[in-house]
Amino acid sequence: MKRSDPLLACLLALFALHGSARADEHEVWMFQCMSNEGENEGPEFCTTELFMTVGLRDFLIYFVHNKNGKNPLVLTGPEDEFSGLAIQVDDRKPLKAGKCETGMCYFDLKNSSTLLKQFKKGRAARISVTARGSKLILDKTISLSGFSRIYDSFRQRRR
């Protein structure tokens, strides 16, 4: 017997909501490198990143590791037109992204550097993303536990 598509979609939605709503789950910071296929030049770029699912939407926040030492902070998500992103680490003043576009916001290098320092010393960060019409599509507090360890160990391996 075949299940109807609407029933399956509903079950998957409930599972996704249940899985993302658990307060005892901690986000896991990771790193990865994207390499140029077929070339011997090594990694194209590497990131320290956190993947999050909120409701049925997936978001990725990451610092890009550049050889020049400039590490911009980027947030990507669904194909909504993002109009704003603010990140507040612990009780510090929130910093706003320099530019947002469809599915992406990023910080200028000065604010990225400030956020990197705050992420390394902080306990939690509140991330707020608005879409066109000032509709709040993400308002989530993430744990910064493990960020420094992953970021620093990766940086040491790359030297």
Secondary structure per residue as TSV (DSSP state, phi and psi in degrees):
chain	resnum	aa	ss	phi	psi
A	1	M	-	360.0	133.9
A	2	K	-	-94.8	133.1
A	3	R	-	-78.4	146.4
A	4	S	-	-72.7	149.7
A	5	D	H	-60.1	-42.0
A	6	P	H	-61.8	-38.4
A	7	L	H	-65.6	-44.8
A	8	L	H	-62.2	-42.7
A	9	A	H	-62.2	-41.4
A	10	C	H	-63.8	-44.5
A	11	L	H	-62.5	-42.8
A	12	L	H	-63.9	-39.8
A	13	A	H	-63.9	-43.4
A	14	L	H	-63.8	-40.4
A	15	F	H	-63.1	-43.9
A	16	A	H	-63.7	-43.2
A	17	L	H	-65.4	-42.2
A	18	H	H	-64.0	-43.3
A	19	G	H	-66.0	-34.4
A	20	S	H	-87.5	-12.2
A	21	A	H	-92.7	-4.5
A	22	R	-	-71.1	122.2
A	23	A	T	-75.5	-20.9
A	24	D	T	-88.0	-3.9
A	25	E	-	-83.1	140.6
A	26	H	-	-112.2	141.5
A	27	E	-	-69.0	151.8
A	28	V	-	-115.6	118.8
A	29	W	-	-77.6	137.5
A	30	M	E	-136.3	170.1
A	31	F	E	-129.9	154.8
A	32	Q	E	-155.8	158.4
A	33	C	E	-123.3	139.7
A	34	M	E	-104.3	120.2
A	35	S	E	-105.0	159.3
A	36	N	-	-77.7	118.3
A	37	E	T	-68.3	134.1
A	38	G	T	78.4	2.4
A	39	E	-	-115.5	149.3
A	40	N	S	-96.9	21.7
A	41	E	S	-83.9	-5.7
A	42	G	-	87.9	-165.7
A	43	P	E	-63.7	141.9
A	44	E	E	-75.2	-48.5
A	45	F	E	-160.8	158.6
A	46	C	E	-128.6	155.8
A	47	T	E	-137.4	152.3
A	48	T	E	-107.6	122.7
A	49	E	E	-142.5	163.1
A	50	L	E	-137.5	126.7
A	51	F	E	-100.2	133.2
A	52	M	E	-134.9	144.8
A	53	T	E	-116.9	126.7
A	54	V	E	-125.3	113.3
A	55	G	T	62.5	-121.7
A	56	L	T	-106.7	13.6
A	57	R	E	-109.7	137.6
A	58	D	E	-105.5	138.0
A	59	F	E	-130.8	150.5
A	60	L	E	-132.8	125.2
A	61	I	E	-114.4	133.8
A	62	Y	E	-154.4	151.9
A	63	F	E	-99.8	130.5
A	64	V	E	-87.5	131.4
A	65	H	E	-92.6	114.8
A	66	N	-	-109.2	150.3
A	67	K	T	-63.8	-25.0
A	68	N	T	-82.9	2.4
A	69	G	S	83.1	-1.2
A	70	K	-	-93.4	123.1
A	71	N	-	-121.5	85.4
A	72	P	-	-67.6	147.8
A	73	L	E	-99.4	130.2
A	74	V	E	-129.9	144.9
A	75	L	E	-125.9	128.5
A	76	T	E	-118.5	156.4
A	77	G	E	-163.3	-155.1
A	78	P	E	-62.7	167.0
A	79	E	E	-76.2	35.1
A	80	D	E	-80.5	157.0
A	81	E	E	-81.8	103.0
A	82	F	E	-72.0	135.3
A	83	S	E	-112.1	-12.4
A	84	G	E	-169.3	151.7
A	85	L	E	-142.4	130.8
A	86	A	E	-130.9	139.6
A	87	I	E	-126.6	128.5
A	88	Q	E	-120.6	119.5
A	89	V	E	-96.2	124.5
A	90	D	T	47.9	-126.2
A	91	D	T	-100.7	14.0
A	92	R	S	-75.0	167.8
A	93	K	-	-66.1	133.4
A	94	P	-	-64.5	144.3
A	95	L	E	-109.1	139.4
A	96	K	E	-102.9	145.5
A	97	A	-	-63.6	147.7
A	98	G	S	-75.6	-32.8
A	99	K	E	-150.5	138.7
A	100	C	E	-129.2	149.5
A	101	E	E	-149.9	-166.9
A	102	T	E	-62.0	115.9
A	103	G	E	72.4	11.4
A	104	M	E	-158.4	141.8
A	105	C	E	-134.8	148.5
A	106	Y	E	-145.5	155.8
A	107	F	-	-96.9	150.1
A	108	D	-	-67.4	167.8
A	109	L	H	-64.2	-35.3
A	110	K	H	-64.0	-50.1
A	111	N	H	-69.4	-32.0
A	112	S	H	-63.2	-42.3
A	113	S	H	-63.2	-43.1
A	114	T	H	-61.9	-45.9
A	115	L	H	-65.6	-36.8
A	116	L	H	-59.3	-46.8
A	117	K	H	-61.5	-42.5
A	118	Q	H	-67.7	-39.0
A	119	F	H	-62.2	-39.7
A	120	K	H	-66.4	-33.2
A	121	K	H	-99.4	-15.5
A	122	G	-	-84.5	170.4
A	123	R	S	-103.9	-37.5
A	124	A	E	-150.9	155.1
A	125	A	E	-133.4	134.3
A	126	R	E	-98.1	126.0
A	127	I	E	-113.6	125.4
A	128	S	E	-125.8	125.3
A	129	V	E	-123.1	132.2
A	130	T	E	-113.8	148.6
A	131	A	E	-107.4	179.5
A	132	R	G	-50.7	138.8
A	133	G	G	83.7	13.9
A	134	S	G	60.7	26.5
A	135	K	E	-79.7	122.8
A	136	L	E	-73.9	116.0
A	137	I	E	-107.5	-12.8
A	138	L	E	-149.0	127.3
A	139	D	E	-145.6	93.4
A	140	K	E	-139.5	140.0
A	141	T	E	-99.8	126.4
A	142	I	E	-111.6	152.9
A	143	S	E	-81.5	140.0
A	144	L	-	-99.7	7.1
A	145	S	T	-59.7	127.1
A	146	G	T	89.9	-13.0
A	147	F	H	-59.9	-52.1
A	148	S	H	-59.0	-43.5
A	149	R	H	-61.3	-46.8
A	150	I	H	-67.0	-47.7
A	151	Y	H	-61.4	-49.3
A	152	D	H	-69.5	-40.2
A	153	S	H	-66.7	-36.1
A	154	F	H	-67.5	-44.2
A	155	R	H	-60.8	-38.4
A	156	Q	H	-68.7	-37.0
A	157	R	H	-67.6	-29.5
A	158	R	H	-78.7	-11.7
A	159	R	-	-77.9	360.0
